[in-house]
Amino acid sequence: MYFFISQLSISDILLSTDIVPNQLHILLNNGATITFFSCMAQLYFFCFAEASECLLLTVMSYDRYVAICKPLHYNSIMTGTLCVKLVFIIWLLSFSPPFTYIIKISGLQFCGPNIIDHVFCDIVPLQDLACSDTFNIKLAINLLSITFMVFPSIIIVICYVNIVCAILKISTNISRQKAFSTCSSHLAVVSIFYFTIFMVYNLPTKAQTSDVNKALSLLYTVFTPLINPIIYSFRNKDIKKAMQEMLKKCL
């Protein structure tokens, strides 16, 4: 579990590093300029970080499923070799499709004022600026959404349905609470992440550049990476104990 959490933290750091500095520059200066190359680079690393987080959360849900539903076989199923292979596949899958997608966007023709009404180079605002046909781009977006959002969501739901069924079969309430506490942090992170993602990208296209959409974009680019380590830290007894000792020393 902690191995996957460490990979999730890498994804969150990558996302924050890619988005937040330029966001702060834009907000403090009431707008800013960005080169086409920098915009494409920001969009690529954004897609890369989001895709890796979707897949990592999916693998973590399977890890929790094995831990709850097949506890006696956990060590034989979730071996160190398997975990490393899964992480390698996740980073490889996250790297390749966004790269192809960025090449397609780079081939579009842009005209007009070239003003992105957003706090970072997101997909929909860039499509609105394009003068050429964006059908292939929209098709690529739908394919990527199915690969990195729909399928992972289905797998996560299936895993948690089995987890809930297994927990309900436990006879004592204390054992139920202990079993559920092992996956409560992951469930909270998944809920926050997928809620904000679906809220942004399921809105109508005309509303993609609204102030509401900008605020929602801040949730999954800033708030989610910020809240993830806090959620997992509060569920960890060792970290809570270390924080209490540090506060005592400071006070």
KAURWO-V997622 format. One line per field, one symbol per residue. burial: 1 if it has 16 or more other ideal C-beta (glycine too) atoms within 10 Angstrom, else 0. Layout:
BEGIN
burial: ???
END
This chain:
BEGIN
burial: 10011011001101110111011001000000010000110111111111111111111111111111100000000100001001100110110011001100100100000001011111111110110001001001100100011001101100110010011000000000001000101111110111011001100000010000110111111101101110010010000000000000000
END
